[in-house]
Amino acid sequence: MNIEELLIDFELQSVSGEQINTRDLSKKSALLIVVTCNHCPYALAYWDRIIKLAKTYEDDNMSTIAICGNNTETHPGDSFENMQMLSKKFNLPFQYLHDPSQKVIKQLGAERTPEVFLFNKDRQLVYKGSIDDNWENANAVMRAHLEDAIEYCLDSSEIDHPETPAVGCSIKWLPENMSV
């Protein structure tokens, strides 16, 4: 991972119908982007943990957004309409964005769902990878990779492990993006 990698501004439609631009979140001390989806068992297992982290660190000036960019031709469960239903089901406290062209998730270098990207106040990538070390059981987590990274980021400290392998389903690429 290139730790100097800067977030590229983008604008995507949220399940709320709003267009969300990263500039709208520029005043925050940290930005967490979660590349996820509606159908993957790994992604589904992590929704509650992501919501908890977002709520916990919102008061510490961290924004959270989630992005789904899977190919809906091959995986209709990840359609915009199904994203809206999932958002309501989990009562998401953050924006869930649709990336139908896959441009943003490709720029991020996403490979799996879920995969997280944490940016500091200067919008430099400081952590990418997994949320923790146990997707199946939140009570058995031994290493909370993302939470540790958030703590370090908000304290403006260097993160011990800036990258961990993401565990989850592969991104369902459009045919034109298959070379990723």
Secondary structure, DSSP 4 states (H G I P E B T S, - for coil): --TTPBPPP-EEEETTS-EEEGGGGTTSSEEEEEE--SS-HHHHHHHHHHHHHHHHHHTTTEEEEEEE---TTT-GGGSHHHHHHHHHHHT-SSEEEE-TT-HHHHHHT--EESEEEEE-TT-BEEEEE-S-S-SS-GGG-S--HHHHHHHHHHTTPPPS-SB----SEEP---GGGTT-
